């Protein structure tokens, strides 16, 4: 019985995580393509600001600012929709 409850909890957690990921990518689709790419290079690709800046031939400060704007947008939207409290 206890294993069944743990399995149900894991299944529920996976469903919530999947829903959150879908929401994040839906929000990212509304961001301009360059900012979205910068954010994904940093968060998913593990690239630091200087690496991204070198690849895109823009300043690391611009990279930092773009990531901050996207992160704030994600936080605000996810908070309003109840994903973050």
DOZAPA-637960 format. One record per residue (C-alpha): x, y, z; residue number from 0; residue in three letters. Coordinates in Angstrom, 1 decimal. Layout:
N
> X, Y, Z, NUM, ALA
...
//
This chain:
85
> 0.0, 0.0, 0.0, 0, UNK
> 2.8, 2.4, 0.9, 1, UNK
> 4.6, 1.7, -2.3, 2, UNK
> 1.5, 2.5, -4.2, 3, UNK
> 1.1, 5.9, -2.5, 4, UNK
> 4.7, 6.7, -3.2, 5, UNK
> 4.2, 5.8, -6.9, 6, UNK
> 1.1, 8.0, -7.1, 7, UNK
> 3.1, 10.9, -5.5, 8, UNK
> 5.9, 10.5, -8.0, 9, UNK
> 3.4, 10.4, -10.8, 10, UNK
> 1.7, 13.5, -9.6, 11, UNK
> 5.1, 15.3, -9.2, 12, UNK
> 6.0, 14.3, -12.7, 13, UNK
> 2.7, 15.7, -14.0, 14, UNK
> 3.2, 19.0, -12.2, 15, UNK
> 6.8, 19.3, -13.5, 16, UNK
> 5.6, 18.5, -17.0, 17, UNK
> 2.9, 21.2, -16.8, 18, UNK
> 5.4, 23.7, -15.4, 19, UNK
> 7.8, 22.9, -18.2, 20, UNK
> 5.1, 23.4, -20.8, 21, UNK
> 4.1, 26.7, -19.3, 22, UNK
> 7.8, 27.9, -19.2, 23, UNK
> 8.2, 27.1, -22.9, 24, UNK
> 4.9, 28.7, -23.8, 25, UNK
> 6.1, 31.9, -22.0, 26, UNK
> 9.5, 31.6, -23.8, 27, UNK
> 7.7, 31.5, -27.2, 28, UNK
> 6.5, 35.1, -26.5, 29, UNK
> 10.0, 36.4, -26.0, 30, UNK
> 12.0, 37.8, -28.9, 31, UNK
> 14.0, 35.1, -30.5, 32, UNK
> 17.5, 36.4, -29.6, 33, UNK
> 16.6, 36.8, -25.9, 34, UNK
> 15.0, 33.3, -25.9, 35, UNK
> 18.2, 31.8, -27.5, 36, UNK
> 20.4, 33.6, -24.9, 37, UNK
> 18.3, 32.4, -22.0, 38, UNK
> 18.3, 28.8, -23.3, 39, UNK
> 22.0, 28.8, -24.0, 40, UNK
> 22.6, 29.8, -20.4, 41, UNK
> 20.0, 27.7, -18.7, 42, UNK
> 20.0, 24.6, -20.8, 43, UNK
> 23.3, 24.8, -22.5, 44, UNK
> 25.2, 25.7, -19.4, 45, UNK
> 27.1, 28.5, -21.1, 46, UNK
> 28.3, 31.5, -19.1, 47, UNK
> 27.8, 35.1, -20.1, 48, UNK
> 31.2, 35.5, -21.7, 49, UNK
> 30.7, 32.3, -23.9, 50, UNK
> 27.3, 33.5, -25.1, 51, UNK
> 28.6, 37.0, -25.7, 52, UNK
> 31.5, 35.6, -27.8, 53, UNK
> 29.2, 33.4, -29.9, 54, UNK
> 26.8, 36.3, -30.6, 55, UNK
> 29.3, 39.1, -30.8, 56, UNK
> 27.5, 41.2, -28.2, 57, UNK
> 28.6, 42.3, -24.7, 58, UNK
> 28.4, 40.1, -21.6, 59, UNK
> 26.5, 43.0, -20.0, 60, UNK
> 23.8, 42.7, -22.7, 61, UNK
> 23.6, 39.0, -22.1, 62, UNK
> 23.2, 39.5, -18.4, 63, UNK
> 20.5, 42.1, -18.9, 64, UNK
> 18.6, 39.9, -21.4, 65, UNK
> 18.7, 36.9, -19.0, 66, UNK
> 17.5, 39.1, -16.2, 67, UNK
> 14.5, 40.4, -18.2, 68, UNK
> 13.5, 36.9, -19.3, 69, UNK
> 13.9, 35.5, -15.8, 70, UNK
> 11.8, 38.3, -14.3, 71, UNK
> 9.1, 37.7, -17.0, 72, UNK
> 9.0, 34.0, -16.2, 73, UNK
> 8.8, 34.7, -12.4, 74, UNK
> 6.0, 37.3, -12.8, 75, UNK
> 3.9, 35.1, -15.1, 76, UNK
> 4.4, 31.9, -13.1, 77, UNK
> 3.6, 33.7, -9.9, 78, UNK
> 0.4, 35.2, -11.3, 79, UNK
> -0.7, 31.7, -12.6, 80, UNK
> 0.0, 30.0, -9.2, 81, UNK
> 3.1, 28.0, -10.1, 82, UNK
> 5.2, 30.0, -7.7, 83, UNK
> 4.0, 31.3, -4.4, 84, UNK
//
